[in-house]
Amino acid sequence: MRIELLYYPECPSHERALELLREALRAEGVDAPIEIIRIDTQAQAEQHRFIGSPTIRINGIEVDPHPELPYRLTCRTFVHEDGRLSPLPSLTMLRQAIRQAKEVSNDGT
Amino acid sequence: MALEIGHSAYDFSLPGVDGKTYSLKDFADKPVLVLFFWCNHCPYVKAYEDRVIALAKEFGDRVAFVAINSNDPTQYPEDSFEEMKKRAEEKGYPFPYLFDETQSVARAYQATRTPEFFVFDEERELKYHGRFDDNWENPDQVRQEFVRDAIIALLNNEVPHYSQTPPIGCTIKWKV
């Protein structure tokens, strides 16, 4: 499983995002390295299709996809299951994304 | 490095989303002034929005709350004056929401983040600067309510226990 965490250093949520991601991987029994990519410039944001920090992709698929958003240096907002707005994805969102990636892998698709 | 504790509040003249222009004298009848840098797009602002609204409603008769957006809307269109008006109306902001288009007020206060709070006493001397509380992630797990504690201390003519904490949030989006 390929796991990427992209972050913009001026946005302070990335360390907590990494902790959450590790917690989600542990909970789903996945032992895979996390590729951490730092985004500092607008050009890098465009190159990496970065819509804000943190961006987490599993096997290339965004945990919380928003194709309508522009590529830019910003912090991003996640809507949690209870409707709360947060600078971080919820643990549930991360675990669900990991499970879906596992299912796709098991299906061989 | 933001304004030092004890420094006087800088005056300003900024348009609010309600069509009025505000300066410090508009809040002179309140013994405490909470001035905070704010915006629409930042998720930290969104995470704190309901908490700040609740606090403003709780202390609104004795404390002036003033939100200022200094972000460059050319880079972040969600932070334009028009979008500010929409956000204030949607959420029913119980405080003025002002637009610092030239960014001069943010520079004067040496603010760097949204949200970032400055609490002034009756003489309009800075008594607290920093974050709202100690848990942006989960309102149910807050243990220290820095802004609230500062307000209560000042209303009781006491010195806030915490005078400074590092603000946490998005960086202010400066014009290039």
Boltz contact constraints between the chains, C-beta under 6 A:
constraints:
  - contact:
      token1: [A, 10]
      token2: [B, 171]
      max_distance: 6.0
  - contact:
      token1: [A, 12]
      token2: [B, 168]
      max_distance: 6.0
  - contact:
      token1: [A, 75]
      token2: [B, 42]
      max_distance: 6.0
  - contact:
      token1: [A, 75]
      token2: [B, 43]
      max_distance: 6.0
  - contact:
      token1: [A, 75]
      token2: [B, 170]
      max_distance: 6.0
  - contact:
      token1: [A, 77]
      token2: [B, 43]
      max_distance: 6.0
  - contact:
      token1: [A, 77]
      token2: [B, 46]
      max_distance: 6.0
  - contact:
      token1: [A, 85]
      token2: [B, 46]
      max_distance: 6.0
  - contact:
      token1: [A, 85]
      token2: [B, 47]
      max_distance: 6.0
  - contact:
      token1: [A, 86]
      token2: [B, 47]
      max_distance: 6.0
  - contact:
      token1: [A, 87]
      token2: [B, 43]
      max_distance: 6.0
  - contact:
      token1: [A, 87]
      token2: [B, 44]
      max_distance: 6.0
